[in-house]
Amino acid sequence: MSSLSHLKVLDLTSHLAGPYCAMILADHGADVVKVENPRGGDSLRMTPPFQEGESAPFMLWNRNKRSVALDLKKPGDLQKLKDMIIVADVLIENYKPGTAERLGVGYDVVSATNPKLIYCSISGFGQTGPYAPRGGFDLIASGMSGLMAINGPPEGPPYRIPVPVTDVCGGMNGAIGVLLALAAREKTGRGQHVDTSLYESGIALGVYEAANVFATGEVPERLGQAHRGSAPYQLFPTSDGYMTIGGAQDSFWRGACEILGCEHLIADSRFKTKADRVTNNKELVAEMEVYFRDRTTAALCEAFENAGIPAGPVMNHVQVYDDPQTRSREMAIEVTHPKVGPMKTIGVPVKLSGTPGGIRGPAPLLGEHTEDVIEEWTAQSTEMADD
C-alpha cells in the first residue's frame, strides 16, 4: 500500500510544473486522472525527442496517470468534469489566472460543491499581485527571480540555467502545499486553495543571495564556479576530466592541501580562515589548479574519499544512469508503454520504509482511460448524491 492510494486527483495541467506536481502524488499511489483536450492533449506531447511518435519528455513526468479526453468548451464535457470534481480529493490546475473561473471551475465555485477539495493552482506569478495576469514560463521566472543574474562567469552576460529549476521546484512546492492542506483537512474536515508560482519558487531558491542582500543591501555578484560562502567549493579540472571538492570546513581544507601536496597554502595569510579563502578565492583557485591537473579524477576522488573529504567526479547523464549508486537507488526504472514498448523513466527520489512509492505504469495515451474513469467516478458521484 502506498501513502496516497486513498486519494483521487484531477490533473488539469500541461507542460511541466503542474504535471510534475501531479506525478509526485501519482508516484506515491494517488489515482491521478489527467484531463486533456481531445485535440492534441497536453502541449508537451509535441515536444521532442520522440519514441515511436510519443514525446519522451511527456512520458517521463506523466507516468502513473490515466488520461481522460474532454473538450471543456462543450457543455456536456464540462459537466462531466464538474461531476468528477465532486468526488475528487485534489484538483491541480496551471491555467493563466482567471481561466478556471471563466470555465466555471474556479476554487470558489467548486469548493461550494466539494468543501473537502484541495485546489492547487500553479502559475507564473501567483493568483494575486500586479503580475498575476501574466503567463509564465521557467525561462521568464528564472530571469525575474534573480536566478539567471547569478548564473555564469563573472564577466559577460548572465547564463540561462539549462535545468528548468523554477518549473520543477514549482511542481515540488505545489505537491508540498497539497500535502500540507491534506494534513490540515484531517483536523478541520475542509479543503483549501493552495497557491504557488514559478516566480516565488525561483526567489525561494536564492537563499545565499537573499542573506547577502538582507545583510548588506548590495547586489550579489556573479561568481562563476565559486561559492558565496565557502572556499574551495567548486569544480577543478583534472588530467582526464573534472571533479568537485567541498572544502567547506577548515579540516577539509587542510586535508585537501595535504593530499594535493600544497601544504604551504595552509599557512598562507590569504587563506588562513574560511572568510579569507572566500575573499581571495580567485587567487586560491589559481594556486590549487596545478595540483589537480597532474592527477586523474578517479585517483583524486579515491584519496579524498579515504580522507573523509567531500568530493566527486563531474559525470554526464549517460554516466549518471550507468553509475552503481544510481542503480542501487533504483533511479532508472523500466516500464512498458503501449506504443513504445519497454522504456526507462526516472525513479522515485523519496524512499518510504512503510508505504513506498513506485512506478506502476507508463504515461497514458491521449484519452486512453476516458470511458473507464468517467464510469468509475460518475458512479461514485451518483452514490454520494443518493446518500
LINKAWO-V965916 format. One line per field, one symbol per residue. phi: phi as a letter, one per 30 degrees, with the letter a starting at -180 (. if undefined). psi: psi as a letter, one per 20 degrees, with the letter a starting at -180 (. if undefined). burial: 1 if it has 9 or more other C-alpha atoms within 8 Angstrom, else 0. A space follows every 50 residues. Layout:
# LINKAWO-V965916
phi: ???
psi: ???
burial: ???
This chain:
# LINKAWO-V965916
phi: .cdcddccbccccbibedededdedddcjddccdcbddcjieeddccddc bhicdddeddcbdicccbcbcddceddddddddddecddbbcbbddejdd dddibdeeddddcbdddcccccbdbjdbjdcedddbbeeddddddjdddc ckdecjddcdddddddddddddddddddddddddddccibdaccbbbded dddddddddddddddcicddddciddcdbbadbadbdcdblbbcbcddce ddddddddddibedddddddbdcedddddcdddddeddedddddbdeddd ddddddciceaadccddddedcddddddchcbccbccdcdidacbddddc ccdcbddlcdaddddeiecedddeddddddddddddd
psi: prhkiiqpppokrrdggghgghgghhhkiqnpoooqpimhbphiijprrq okippggghgkjrjrqppopoiiphghhhgghhhhhiqhpppqkrpphgh ghijkrghghhhhniipooppoagjrirrhihiqrprggghhgiiighhj prrhqarqqpohpmhhgghggghggggghghhghhhhhjqarpporrhgh ggghhlghhghgghhhjqppqpiciqqhiqppmaqqpahjcqrqpnlhqh hggghghghiklhhhhiphhjgrghghghkhghgghhhghhhiiqqgggg ggggghikpprqqoqrhghgiiqhggghjljopproqhghbprqrqrpio pphhmqarohrrqqqojhjggggggghhghggghhh.
burial: 01111011111111111111111111111111111111001111101001 00011111111111111111110000110111111111111111111101 10001110111001111111111111100001100111001111111111 11100001001001111111111110110011011000011111111111 11100100000110000000011001100111111111101111111101 01111111110110010000110101110110011001101110111001 10111000111010000001100001100111101110010010101100 0000011110111101111100110011011000000
